[in-house]
Amino acid sequence: MFARQMDDIIRWAKPIFIDNIERLPNNGHHVAVTFDDGFQSILENALPEVAKRNIPITVYIPTDYLGQRPGWLSDNDEDCREVVMTADQLCMLNGNLVSVGSHCVTHSNLPSLSKDEAEKEIFQSKDCLKKILKKEIKTLSFPHGAYNQTHVQLARMAGYNRVFSISPTMAGNEYVIGRVRVDPTDWRLEFILKLLGAYRWLPLASGFKSSIKMVFNRLF
């Protein structure tokens, strides 16, 4: 199912690295493939398929869990037995095909932390990955997609070029950019619609729903 989706990417869009969007032409569809959490199953299952098609990807790593199971997940979560890539595995990645970004240190929900704790998450993960890979870490994916303006400011201070959430938005010159979640079990039509940008209305719909709920609560 994943391989079929990669075929559809080649057919319907042009794959790019996620930190290259400033140089995009205004016409055509461009797609950046990312993987949060950096599980080893990406190496085993996804990487061979994207390599066959020369599709670049970015993996986001929670640095406190290198080589370990994802401690932020409960035992009932389907991914709880996954293992995050090791430092050695990160160093062996083909830099022409795979870029590495920060997913903070402990995969904590940043708004639940103090400012000092959030600062450590954002700064220390970048420094750790830079030491491992001997290269600058340009992008950050907020764990759980959760952040506020304080975290955006901290990311700017840390030197990230771009930061990413999980809410679908247009990709332009803004600093915070959303993404569209896809799964191998997506219907094929659903996946193609996501490729073509048909899910960018979701944040608007969510905001409209919240507004309606607020008015309803005030009235009743």
N, C-alpha and C positions, 0 to 999 in steps of 0.2 A: 504493500500500500504506500509506503514511504517512497519507494523507487518510482512508482507511478506519479506521485506528486512532483518529484524532481523532474520527470519528463514533461509534466505540464508547465513547470516553471520555464524550461527551455523553450517550450512552444509558445507560451503566451507573454513572456516578459524577458528582460535582460537581468541576470543576476549580478549583483555588485557587493562589495564590502560595505558594511553599514556605516562606516565613517567616511565614505566617499560621496555623500549626497550633495555636498556643496558644488561639485563639478558636473552635476547631471544636466543634460539638455532638457528643455521644456517639453519636448514631445516624447511619446512612447511610455511604456510601463517598465519600471525598474523594481526589482525585488531584492531585499537583503534577508538572508536566512540566519537566524540566531538560535542559540540553545542556552537557556538559563540553567545554572547549577553545575554544568560541566561533568556530567556523569560519564563513567568509562564506557557505558553502552553506546555513547556517541562514536567512540573510536571503533567499536566492534561492528556496529550496524549502520550508522549514518555516514561516517567518513568514506567508506568504500564506494557508496553510491554517489556522493557528491563529487568524489575524485574522478569517477568515470565520466562525469558530465562537466567537469571543470567549474563547479559552482562554489564560489567562496562562501565561507561561513564564519561566524563569530561565536565563541563560547564564553559565557560569563561564569567566573569562578568565585565561590565563597572560600576565602583562603584558609580559614580555621579548620576546614574539613578536607584538606588535601589528603587523598588516599584513605578517606574514612567514609562511613555511611552518613547519610544526611540526618544529623541529629535534630534538625528543626521539624522533621516529619514524625507523625505518630506511627505506632506499629500497625495501624489499620490502613495506612496510606499505601497505595499500590507501588509507589516508588521507594518505600522505606528500606528495601534491601539493595538499592543501587549503591554504587561507590563513586565518590568524586575522583577525578583524575589526580594522579600524583604529580609532584614537581618534575620528576624525570619524564613523565609522559607529556607534560606541557612543553618541555624543552625539545622533544622529538617531533612536535607538530610541524608540518610543512607551512612555513610562513607565507608562501605564495597562495595557499589555499585556506589557511585557518588563522584568524586573528583572535587574540585573547583580551577580554575585558574584565573589569572588576564587578563582582556581585557582593561587595562588602566583605566583612570578616566572618561574621557568625550567621549571616542570612536572617538577621533580626528585622522585625518591622520597625523601621526608623522612627515613625511618629510616636512609638511607645517608649523611646529612649530619651534620655536627657540630651541636651545639645552637645555636651562633652563626649558622651558615649557615641552619639551619631558621628561626631567629628572623627573619632578613632576608627569607626567602621569605614568611613569614606576615605580617609587618608592612609591608614595602615594597610588596607588591602591593595591599594595602588602601589605603595612602596614595596610590599612583599612580592607582588607579581613582577615589578620592575627588576628586583634583585634576581629573581629566578630566571627571567627571560632575557635580561640584559638589554631591554628596550623599553621605550616609553609606553605606558598604558593610556590609551586615548579616550576610552569610553567606559561608562558605568551603567549597569542595569540595577535599578532600585529593587531590592528583594520584595516580593509580593506586590510589586508595582506601587508601593506606598511611599509617599514623600510629601513634604510641604516646601514652602519657599526657603525656609532655613536650610534645608538639605540641598536645594538647588544652589544656594549661595556657597555652601561648603564645598560642593562639587566644583564650582568655578574656582574657588580658592585653591583646591587641590590640584588643579591644572587639567581636568578632563575637558576634552574638546566638545563632547556631547554626552547627554545622559538620556536614559530610556525608561519609559514606563510600560504598562501593558494595556493602556487604553488607546484604541485606534484613532489616529489623527493623520492629517496631511503631513508629509515630510517636506519641510522648506528650510528657511534660514533660522528657525527657532532653536533654542538651546535644548529644551526638553521635547523629546519626540516619542510618540506612541508607537505601539506595534499591534499587530493582529495575531492572536493566538490561533495556531492550527494544530490539528492532531491527525495521525495517520487514518483514524476512523472517520474523518470528515467525509461527507458525500462529495463525489467528484465535482458536481456543479457548485456546491458550497465552497470548495477549495478554489475553484477558478474565479468565482465571484470575489473571494478575498484577494486573489492576485490582482484583479482588475480594479480594486478600490471600492467595491460595493459596500464594505462594512465601515466606512468612515463616518456614517451617520450614527453609530452606536453611542458615542458620548453625548450627542445632541438629544437622542432619545432618553438616555439616562437622566440628563439634566431636566428634561421636560417632565419625566415621571416624578422626580424629586420635587419639582415646583408644584405639580398637581397634588402630591401627597401633603405638602406643607399647607396649601390652601384648604384642603379637605380637613386637616387636623384643626385648623383655626375655626372653620365653620362648625365642626361637629365635635 
